[in-house]
Amino acid sequence: MLRTKEGDGDRRSTWTELFFDLVFVAAVSRTSQILAGDPSGAGAAWFALVFVAVTWTWTNYVMYTDRFDTDDVPHRLTKAAAMVGVAGLAYTATDARGGGAVEFALAYVAVRLVLIGLYVRAWRHVIEVRSAITVYIVGFSLGAACWAASVFVEGEWRAALWFAALVIEALTVVVGWSRLGEAAAAAEHLEERAGQFTLIVLGEAVIRAVDGLDGVHWTGSVVLTALSVVVVIVSIWWLTFDFVQKVPSGLRALGALSGHIPTYTAIAALGVGFELALHHADHAALFEAGRWILCGGAALYLVGVTCVAVAGGHGVRSIAVHPMTAVVLLAVAAFGSSFPAPAVVAVVAAALVAELLYKGTVFGWTGGAAAVSGAE
């Protein structure tokens, strides 16, 4: 019998889920190369589109598994087939803007068809929520049709179809989630899964930072930049897991899961920014695109944090600091043309440390996420 009810409080990720995540390590890394190869505004836009498509794919498989996971032989084999499709996404992601766009779209369709097949299996076995499952089958099929249609067009039309498909899929999840009722989510399991993917993208940021040290001379500027990078990574980890990570129950859990997508995107972008900053640490000023990736990425992280906090029911005291910090970061991105790389990364580090100090002082340093909820 497929799972539809929220399980007991000690529900944890299965080994199959963690194995499934491995292929997304490659997908995150390959997608980040889009931004590393073209840090311009257009490159950032394509990176965001492809990265959101990849993370949205992971999120939808998590939502299915949370409700209907059986971890039996058919389920494992189906997930293995999905992993092959995700590997195709990873392989084609770096050229999704150019000659690999058709292959990327076809890989996405394949991954989506596997998920639709899983929902068809759930439809057959879980009679009491068939109407909700039908929403997912129909909506995801329409989204897959948009991705398939994009094979026959090029340029802006292709990007528009990809965007339309993501919108259709997002609306599908909202409608389907609302119809599932008490079967909609096991909050603790979703919280754990969101944390695991956060660690995946943080790991990619660490790898990018280490790659940025290749071939550099260890000058004072490089040392200062590297130390600031360490502070940023530690601050993001601390803020996320002590003060943000809580996923609520019910429909708000969908808001929290969706709010994590900007944080994933921001952390991956910051990783590229670290690499660029370390490569340009001895230059008189960090070039504009690098400055925007670092400061804009940190600001986007705070936007995602705010979305997750709002979905989790956190009050004004918890979230008011985020937009103020984001404005400061965006001001540096816009007007800090004379800032060298060490200064830009130091500004990002100082901003996140200030956030961390505020949260720790107001809500306490142990079990912060619970403390934030309890204090408000």
N, C-alpha and C positions, 0 to 999 in steps of 0.2 A: 504493500500500500504506500502510495506516495505521501510525503509529508506536506500538510497544509496548515497545521496549527503551530503556534509558537511553542517550542520545546521547553524543557526545563532550563533553569538559569545557568547551568554549566555547559551549555551547547558550545562546542569549539569547532574550529575548522578541521576538515578531514585531510588526510594525506593526499587524497585525490585533488582537493582544492589547491593545496600548496604546490603540488606537481604541475597543475594547470597554470599556476602563476609564473612558472619558469619561462615559458615562451613569451610572456609579456615583459620580462626583463629585456629580452632581445628587441621587442617591439618599441619599448620606451627608448632604448639606446639608439636604435636606427632612426626613429622619428626625430630625436633631438639633433641628429646630424643635419636635418633640413635647416634648422636655425643656425647651426655652426657653419654650414656652407654658405648661407646667405643671411647675414644678420640685419638686412635692410627691413623696412616696413613691410614690403611685399613678402619677403621671406618669413617674417614673423607671423604674418596672416596665414600663410600656407602651413607653417608649423602648427599654429593653433588649430586650424581646421583638421589636419591629419591627426594631431595628438588627441584632440577631443574625440574624434571617431574611434581611435584605439582605446582610450580610457572608457568611453561609453560602451564599447563592446564588452570590456571586462566587467563593468558595472551591471550590465544586463544579465550576464552569466551568473554573477553573484546573486542577483535578485531571484533568478530562477532556482538556483541551488538552495537558497535560503528557504524557499517554500516547498520545493518538490524533490529535493535530493534523496536518492535511494542508495547511492554508492554501490549499486549492484553491477554485474558484468555489462549489461547493455548501456548503463549510464557511463561507466568508465570508458568503454569503447567509443561512445559518442563524444565524450569530452576529448579523447585522444584525436578523433577526427577534427574536432574544432581546433585543437592545438596545431594541426597541420595547416589549417586555414590561417590561423594567427601568424604562424611562421611565414606564410605567404605575404601577409600584411607587412610584417617586419622587413622582409626581403625587398619588397617593392616600395616601401615608404619613402626612402631617400629620393626616389625619382617620381613620386606621385604627382608632382607639379608638371612633369615633362613627359618623357617617353614611357615611363612606367605607370602612367595614370590608368590605362585600361586594365593592366594586370592588378593594380591595387584595388580597383573597383570590383573586379571579378573575385579577388580574394575576400573582400568584405562580403560580397553576396554569398560566397560559400560558407563563411562563418555564420552569417545570419540564417542561412537555410538550415544549418545544423541546429541552431537554437530554436527555430520554428519546429523542427522535427521533435525536439525535446518537449515543446509545449503541446504538440499533437499527442505525444505519449501521455502527458499529464491529462489532457482532455479525455483520453480514452479511459483512464483509471480513476480520476477524481471527479465524480459526477456532480458533487455538491457545488463546485465552483466553475462549472463548464462555461457559464456566460462570461465570466471574467477572463478565462483562458482564451475564449474566442476573440476577445478584444485584442489580446496579444498576437494571436495568429494572424488576424486580418491586418492589424496595424503594422506589424513587422514585415508582412508580405508586401504591403504597399511601399514601405521604406526600401525593401530589397528591390522592388520594381524600379524605383527611382535610381538606385545605384546601378542596376543593369542597364537602364536607359542611358545613363551617362557614358556608356561605352561608345555610343553612336554620335556623340557631340564632342566639341572641344572647347577649350578656353573657359570663358566666363560662364557659359551655359553648363559646362560640366561641374564647375564649382557650385553653381546655383542648385543643380540637382542634388549634389552631395549635401548641401546645407538643408535643402527641403526635406531630404530623407531623414536627417538627424532631427529636424523639427517634428516630422510625423512620428518618429519613434519616441520622442520625448512626450508628445501628447498621448500616444498609446499607453505609455507607462503610467501617466497621471490617471487616465480613465480606468485602466485595468487595476491599478493599485487601489483606487477608491472602491472598486467592486469586490475586492477580495476580503474586505472586512478584517476579522481577527486573524485571517490567514496571511495578512499582508507582510508581516515582518517579525523576525526574531531579533530584537534590537541589539542584544549583546553580541550575537554572531555577526551582524552587519558592522558593528563598531570594530570588532576584531579584524574583519576583512578590510575595512577602510584603513586601519592602522597598518596592515601588512602591505597594502599597495603604496602607502606613504613611505614606508621603508624602502620599497623598490625604487621609487623616484629619488629619494634621498641618496640611495646607493649610487644611482646614475650621476647625481650631482657630485658626489665624492670622486667618482671615476673621472669626470670631466676636470675637476680641480687638479687631480694628480696628473692627468694628461697635459694640463696647462704648464706643468713644471718641466716638461721634456725640453731639453736644450737651452734652458734659461741659465743665465749667470746669477749666482746667489748674491745679488746686491741688496742693500738696505731696503730699497723699494719692493723688491720681490718678497723679502721676508715679511715686511709690513702687510703686503697684500695677502700673502698666504695665511698669516695669523688672523687677519680680518675675515678671510674665508672660513676658517675654522670656527670663529665666533658666530658667523651667520648660520652655519650648518647646525651647530649645537643649539643655538637659540630657536631655530625652526623646529628641531626635534623636541625641545623642551616645551615650547609654546603649544605645539600640536598635541602632544600626548598628555600633558598635564592640564591644559586649559581649553582644549578645543574638541578633542576626539569623541566626546560623548555623543552617541546617536540615540535619539528619542524613539519612542514607539509610535505605531500608527502611521498616518499619512505624513506626519512631520519627518519620519525617517527617510522618506523619499527626498525631501528638501535637504536633509543633511547629507545624504549620499550624493546628490547632485551638486551641493555646495563644495564637496571635496574635489570635484573635477577642476575648478579654477586653481585650487591649491596644488594639485598634481602638476598642472600645466605650468604654474609659476615656479615650482621647485625645479622642474626640468629645465626651464628657461634660465633660471639662476645658475644652474650647472654650466650651461654654455657661457653665461656671463663671467663665471669664475675663470674659465679657460681663457677667454678673450682678455680679461683683466691681467692675468698672470703673464700672458704673452706680450702685453703692452705696458707692463709695470714700470719700465724705465723711460717711457715716452713722456713728453712734457704735459700732454693732456690725453685722456681717454677719448677715442673717437665717439661721435654722437650715438651711433647704433649700439655700441657697447654700453654706453651710459644708460640708454633707454632700456636695454635688456636687463641690466642689474636693478636699476631703480624701479622700472615698470614691473619687472618680475616680482620684486618685493611688495610693491603696491598691490599687484594682483593677488598675491598670497594673502594679504590682509583683507581684500575683498572676499576671497573664498572663506577665510576664517570668520568674517562677519556673517556670511550666508549660513554657515554651519551653526554658528552661535544663535542666530535668530531662529533657525529651525529647531534648535534644542531648547528654546524658551528662555535663553539668557536675557537679562534686562539691560537697560541703558548703561549701567555702570560697567558692564562687562565689554560692551562693543563700542562705546563712544570713542575710545582711544584709537581704534583702528582707522577710521576715516581721517582723523587728524594726522596720524603718522603717515598715511598714504599720500596726503596732500604735500607734506614736506618732501617725501621721496620724489614725487612727480615734479616738484619745483626744482629739485636738484637735477633731474633728468632734463628739464626744459632750459634751465638757465646756468647750469654748471659746466659750460663749455671749456672753462679753464682748469677744471679739476683733473688731476692725474688719476690713474687707475687706483693707486693705494687710497686716495682720498675718497673716491666714489664708493669703493668697497667698505671703507671705514664708516662712511655715512650710513650705508645699509646696515652694517653691524651695530652701530650705535642706536639706530632706530629700533631694531629688533630687541636689543638689550633693554632699552627703555620700556618697550612693551612688556618684556618679561619681568622687569623689576616692578612695574605697576601691577601686573597680575599677581605676582608673588606677595607683594606687600598688602594688597587689598583682600585677596582670597586665600592666602596661605600657600606654602611651598610644598605641601604633601597632599596628594590626591586632589590636585587643583580643579580638575574638571567637575568632580562631585561637589567641591566646595563652591564653585561658581554657581552651579545650579541651586545648591542649598541656600546660598546667600541672597538669592533673588527670588 
